Amino acid sequence: MIQNILQGFAGLLDVNLILMLLLGTLFGLIIGALPGLTGNMAIALMVPITFVMEPAAGLALLAAIYCSSIYGGSISAILLNIPGTVSSFCTTFDGYPMAKKGRAGEALGISTLSSAFGGLFSTLVLMFFTPFLAEQALKFGPGEYFAVAVLGLSCIAGLGDSPKKGLLSGALGLLLGMIGMDPQSGRPRFTFGSVELMNGIGLVPSLIGIFGVVAVLKTAERASRISKVGAMPEVGSVWIGWKSCKRLLSTWLRGSVLGTIVGIIPGTGTNVATFMSYDLEKKLSKHSEEFGHGAPEGVAAPESSNNAVTGGSMVPLIALGIPGNATSALFLGAIMIHGFQTGPVFMSEHPDVVYSLFAAFFVANLIMVPLGLLVMRWMKKILSVPENLLGGIILVFCATGVYSLRGDAFDVLVMIVFGMIGYAFYKFKIPTAPLIVALVLESMTESSLRQALVASDGSCDFMWTSPLTCVILIVSLLSLFSPLIMKAFRFAGRKKAGA
């Protein structure tokens, strides 16, 4: 494993890979800083471009975008009190008060170092834990893979403000994933006589529609941000000093550990990690009254945890082939474009690509520090770019990228339809992550279930005769119904307290 890791870093000595990392970090940083434009949208736009690249270079570009876009969201959160990404929402609690007190540079410096620390920590976990998990996954049969797929679906659907909406989104994703040829009988399903649908719904066009087109429609609703930029505080020195680094070290460690664990669990995400980390740090602090009024720990905790999710979220994807969140589903699309299959087979057959990706995550987090501090001086100009201009550019990139994959106008139509679906989900506050993950996992879930049924002569005994399959399915049920269970416990607690 150590030899593979060293070879992965050696592969990054290529000039093209270093250039991809620099461009990806800069692009992700800018997109993440612009409110309303998410890192997922940036990755979705770049996935078609990676089709013409070498696998290592294309995945390195996406890794750099992933890391820097999450960090970039903290810039507008601190300077404008507008989180550039959902994961930066907690950063506004103390980052903006620090900026109003003339400590914008300090807040940005804390955010930069915290993000890099969390990203590097999770990348080390990704490097050393993923091979072990993939080795264990090699022992899995169809029943175990079916159970793991169900776990991924239940986790992503069970979390959120409304479990019902999550289940609805996931069910729609499974239904859309069934469109096309039956994998066993070869008969068309839900194609309605359309030849274009015989091969199923294209993953990349659907993802670009949900992230890219929806982002354009959202920006069309909002007024220009130019008036808000005028009140942006001046940014002074962003170096916080070694003394502050020593003070924040324990905060970084706690946030990184929590963020990495949350990232590994399918169905969770950066927003879950940031709120948990912020709440934990506030409870452990001896000066909890400072939180919300400009506490440095209030910036360090969420920023270290949200970037720690990046490496953690890639663990189940690489080791098991299970995308734990929407971003890892995008990575799955990029990997599939190059003809690879994720999971333990990916690690055993293409270790050069996998460990090059690990090294790219590590180096991208290192590059993020000097590049992020350098871009700060031009951030006011970047944030003043008119949204209508950005929307037009993004829409052109979406259509061009989708059409360039196969040269088929039907893919552009799929992108538009999924853009409309995503926008409807946004208006009705239905999460899109369950739809995306279910769309990706449908093939694995169905094929594993059918193989397991064939092996057991059509019986469902494999669900309880295999201890591992049984345990995973029980955990899936608990995860799916956890909101109802917690609600019942809270109701019983209130009833007992009232009595």
N, C-alpha and C positions, 0 to 999 in steps of 0.2 A: 504493500500500500504506500509506504514512504517513497519507494522508487517511482510509482505511478504519479504521486503528487509532485515530485521533483521534475518528472518529464512533462507534467502539465504546465509548470512554471517555465520550463525550458522552451515549450512551444510558443509562449507569449513573447519570446525574443524576436519574433517575426515583425517586421515593420508594419505590415497590413493589420495585424492584430492590435498592436499598440495604437495605431490610427483609429481603428474601430472603437477601442475603449475610450479614447479621448473624445471622439465625435459623439459617442453614445452618452458619455457622462455630461457633456455640454448640452446636448439636445434634451436629455431627461431633466437636467437642472432647470432649464428655461421653461419647459412644458410644465413641470411640477410647480414652479413659482407662479405661473399664470393661473389665477383662480378660475375654476370651471374646466380646465384642461387637465386630465388625470394621466398618471403614468400608464395605466391600462390602455388609454387611447393612443399614447405615443408608441407603445409596444405593438398594438394592433396595426398601426400605420406602417411600422417597420418590418413586420413579418413578411409581407410579399417581397420586400427588397432583399431580404436574406436569401431568397430563393436562388439568386444568381451568385451568391457568395459561397465560399467554402464553409462547411458546417461549423468549424471552430470559430471562424471570423463572424459569422452571422449570429451565433449564440453569444459570443462575447459582446457584440453590439447590444443585444437585448438585455444581457446581464447588467451592463453599464447603465442603460436607460432605467431599468428596474430600481437599481440602488439609488441613483441620483435624483430620480423623480420624487421619491418619497422624501428625501432630504430637502429638495427644492420647495416643497409645500410649506416648509417652516419659514421661508423668507417672507412671503406675503403675509403669513400668519403673524409674524413679529412686526413687520413694518406697517401693515395696513389693517391688522385685526381681521383679515380675511384668509382663512385656511386655503392654501392652494390645492390641497388634497384633503380627503376626509380624515386621513391619519394624522393631520396636523391640527385638528380641531382643539385638542387639549393644549397645544403649544400656545394658543391665543390667551389662555388663562393667565399666564405669567409673562409670556414673551412680549405682548403688546404693552402691558403696564411698565415693563422694564424700558421699552423704547420711549414711552411717554416721559419717563424720568431722565432721559438723556443717556440711557445705557443700551441703545440699539446695537452698537457694535459688540458689546459684551454678550448680549442675548444671541446674536448671530454666531459669534465665536463658540458659545456653549452648544448651540444647535449643531454646528459643523462637526465639532469634536465628538459630541455624543452620538451623532449619526454614524460617523466613521467607526467608533468603538463598537457600537451595537452590530454594525454590518460585519466587521472583522471577526467578532466573537461568533456570530451565527455561521459564518463561512467556515471557521475551524470545526464547528460541530458538523456542518455539512460534509466536510472532507473526511472526517474520521468515523462518523456514525452511519452515514449512508451505505458504505461497503458492508458493514456488519448486518444492517437491516436487509440489504439486497441478498446477502448470503443466506439469511434465514428464509427469505422469500423464495429462493430456488427450491425449497422443500414443499412449497404450496402446491396443492392440486386444484382442480376446477372448483371444488366446493369452497376452499379457503379464499380463492380469488373472488368468487361470487360474494362471500361474506364481507370481504374487504371493500368491494364496490358498493355494497349496501351500506356499509359504515360511512363511506364517503358521501353517499347520497343523503343519509339520515342526518349527518352532522351539518351539512350545508343547508338542509331544509329546515332543521329544527331550531337553528339559531335565528335571531332577529327579533324585531318588534312584534311581528305577527307570524306565528308558526303556520297558520292556515294559508297565508299568502306565500310563505316559503314552500309549502307542499304543493300549492297550485303552480308555482313557477317550476318546481322540479318535475311535476307530472307533465307539464307542457314540454319541457325539455326532453323527457323520455319519449313522448309521442312524436316529436319532431325527429328524434334520432332514429325512429323506426321506419321513417320514409326511405324507400329504395328497395333493393332486392333482398329477399329473405336469405340470410347467410347459409341456410341448410337446404331449403327446397328450391331456391333460385327463382321464386315467384315474386313479382312486384307487389309492394305494399304501399298503400296510400299515395300512389303516384298519379291517380286520376287520369291515366292515359298519357301522361307527360313523359317524353323520352328523356328530357333533361333531368328529371328526378330519379331516374333509374339508379344512379350512383349515390343517391342520398343528398342530404343538405351539406354543402361545402362548409367546413369548419371555419376557414379563414374569412370568407365573405360574411358569414353570420357574426363572427366576432367583431369584424371591422364595422358592421352595421350597428351592432349594439353599443360599441364604445365610440367610434368615430362620428357616425351620423347623429347619434343621440347628443354627443357633445356640441355639435354645431347647432342643433335645435335648442339646446339649453341656452347657449350663448345668445341666440336670437331673442330669447325672452328677457334677457337682462339689459339694463341700461349700461352705458359706457362707464368704465372705471376711471376715466381721465380726471374727473373732478376729485376723486378720492386720492389720486396719486400726489396731488399738490400738497396734501397734508403729511406726506411721508417724512418721518424724522430723519435727521442727518445721521449717517453711519460713520462713527469714528473708528478707533482701533478695534480690531476683531480678535486680537490675541488676548486670552484671559489670564495668562501667566501660569507657572508651574504650581503655585500655591493653590489656585482655584482648581486646577486639574486634580491635585491630591485630595482636595475637599470633596470633589464630585465623583471620585473613583468608585466609592461604594454604591453611589446612585447608579452609575453606569453599569456596574456588575449586576445589580438587582434587575435593572431594566432589561439588560441583555439576556439574562437567564430567562426571565419571564417572557420576553418577546420571542425567544427561540422556541420555547416550549409551546407557546400559543401558535406559532407558525407551523410547527410540526403537526399539530392536531388538525385534521381535515375539517373544513367548515368555519374555522375562525379566521381572523384577519387582523390588519394593523389597527383598526379602530377599537377592537376588543383589547388588544395588547396595550394600547396607549391609556385607555381609561383605567385598566387594572393597575398598570404601573404608576400612574399619577395618584390613584387612590392609595396604593400601598405606600408610596413615598410620603404622602401627606400624613398618614397614620403613624409612620415611623419617625417623622421629623420632630425634633425638640422645639421647633418654631413653626408649628403648623399654621399659626395665625398669619404668617407671611405669605402663604400660598394664596394665589389670586391677586396679589398686590406686587408681584415682581420678584418671587423667589427663584434663584438660579436652579434649584432642584426641580422646580415646576416646569422648566424647559428641558433639563437634562434627562429626566425620567421618561417622558413620552417619546423624545427623539431617539434615545438609545433603544427603546423597546420597539418602535415601529420599524426601524432599520434592521433590527435583529430578526424580525419576521421574514425578511427577504431570504436569508439562507435557510431558515427553518422550513419555509413553505416549499422549498425545492426537495427536501428530504423524501416525503412520500411520493412525489412525482418521479424522481430518479430511481428510487429503490423499489417502488411498488407499481408505478404507472398510474397512480391516483392523483389527479390535480386537487389540491386541498383548497384552492381559492381560484378566483377568476384569473389572476395573473399567471399562476402556474398552468392554467388551461391554455393561455396564450402561448406559453413556452411549449406546451405539448403540440400545439398547432405548428410551431416552427420546427420542432423535431420531426414531426410527421412529414413535413414538406420535403425534408432531406432524405426521406425513406427509412428513418430509424423507428424502432419500437421501444418505448420507454419501459421501465421495469428492470428486473435483475438481468434480463438478456442484454439490455442496452449497456450495462456496466461490464458484463463479461465479454461481449463481442466488440465493443467500441470504447475501450478504456481511455484511448487517446483523446477522444472527443469529450468524454465525461470529465476527465480530470483537467482538461483544458478549460472547460466551463467552470469548474471549481476555482481554478487559478484566476479566471477572469473576474469572478465575484470578489476575490480577495484584492486584486490589483485595482479594480474599479473603486472600491471603498478607500483605497489609499490615494488614488488620483483625485477623488472627490474633495479632499481637504484643500490642497493648494488651488485647484481650479475653482472651487466654490468661493474661497476667499478673494480670488482675483476678479470674479464676475460681479462681486458686490458693488463695485464702483459704477457699473453700467446698469444696475438693476432698475433704477428709476426710469430709464429709457425703455427697458424691456417691458416693464409693467404698464407703460403708457401706449403700447401698440393697440390700435382700435380693435375691438372684438369682432366687428363685422368683417374686417380685413382678414383676421385670423380664421374666422369661420369659412370664408370662401377658399382660402388656401388649404385648410384641412379637408374640405369636401372634395376638392380636386385631387388631393393625395389619396383619399379613400377610393374614389372611382378608378383612378389610374392604377393604383396598387392591386385592386381586385381584378380588373380586366387583364392586367399583365400576367397573372398566374397561368391562365389557360387560353386567353384570348377569346373568352366566351362572354357575350353580353348578358347571358342568363345569370352569371355570378353577380353582376352589378344589380340585377333585379332582386336577387336574394339579399344583397346588402341593404337595398332600400326597404324591403319588407321587414327585415330584422331591425332596421333603424326605427321603423314605425312601431314595431312590437316593443322595442326598448323604450321608446318615448312614452308609449301608453303605460308601460310598467312604471316609469318615472312619475307620471301624472297620478297614477292610482297608488303610488308608494308600495309597489310590489318589487321585491329584490330580484335582480337579474342574475346574481351569482348562482342560485340553484338551477336556473334554466341552463346556464352555460356548462356547469359541471355535469348536469344530467345529460345534456346533449353529447358531451365527450364520453361519459361513462356508459352510455346505453349499449354500445357495441360490446364492451367488456362484460357488462352485467348479463346481457342476453346470451352471449356465447359461452360464458362460464356456467351459467345455469343449465343450458341445454347439454353441455358436455357432462356436467355432474349428474343430470337426470338419465342420460344414456348409460353412464357408468354404473348407475344403481338400478337399471332396468325400469326406469320411469318412476321410481319411488323417491320420496322426499326424505328418506332415512339419513341421507348424507348430512342433513342439517344438524342432527343430534348424535349421530354415531361418531363423528369427528369432534373431539373435545375443543380443538381450536376454532373450528367453524361455529360450533354452538356458542362458545364464549363471545366471539366477535359479533354474532347476530344478537345476543342478549345485550351487549354494549350498544349496538345500533338501536335497539328498541328503547333502551334507557335514554340515549341521546335524543331520539326523536320525540319522546314524551317528557323530556326533562322540564320544559316550560310548564306543563300541566302539573308535574310532580312538585316543582318548586312553588307553584301557585297554591296547591293543596296544603303544603307545609306552612306557607305564610298565613293562609286562612285559618288553619288549625291553631297557629300561634296567636293570632289576633283574638280568636274565640276563647282561647285559654286565658289570655291576658284580661279580656273583658269579664270573664267569670271571676 
